[in-house]
Amino acid sequence: MYRMVITPVRNGSKLRCEKRKQKGKKRVSLLDHNGSIYNFLL
């Protein structure tokens, strides 16, 4: 299953995808053009 966390950001106008390892899991953070960060915990 996918758990999505939406967090508003003031300084955010670029599209980027970050992969991080947290507690043995892959964390993908996607920042859209609206300035919201979508965190996908796989």
C-alpha positions as CSV (number, residue, x, y, z in Angstrom):
1,M,0.0,0.0,0.0
2,Y,1.0,3.6,-0.5
3,R,0.8,6.2,2.3
4,M,0.8,9.8,0.9
5,V,1.6,12.8,3.1
6,I,0.9,16.2,1.6
7,T,2.8,19.2,3.0
8,P,2.5,22.7,1.7
9,V,5.7,24.5,1.0
10,R,6.3,28.3,0.7
11,N,9.4,28.2,-1.5
12,G,8.4,25.5,-4.0
13,S,7.9,25.9,-7.7
14,K,10.1,23.1,-9.2
15,L,9.5,19.5,-9.9
16,R,11.9,17.2,-8.2
17,C,12.0,13.6,-7.0
18,E,14.1,12.5,-4.1
19,K,14.7,8.9,-3.0
20,R,15.7,8.4,0.6
21,K,16.2,5.3,2.8
22,Q,14.3,5.5,6.1
23,K,14.0,2.6,8.4
24,G,14.9,0.2,5.6
25,K,12.2,1.6,3.3
26,K,12.4,3.8,0.2
27,R,11.1,7.3,0.6
28,V,10.2,9.2,-2.6
29,S,9.5,12.9,-2.2
30,L,7.8,14.6,-5.1
31,L,7.5,18.4,-5.2
32,D,4.9,19.6,-7.8
33,H,4.5,23.0,-9.4
34,N,1.9,23.9,-6.8
35,G,4.4,23.8,-4.0
36,S,3.2,20.6,-2.3
37,I,5.4,17.8,-1.3
38,Y,4.1,14.3,-1.8
39,N,5.9,11.8,0.3
40,F,5.5,8.2,-0.8
41,L,6.6,5.6,1.7
42,L,7.2,2.3,-0.2
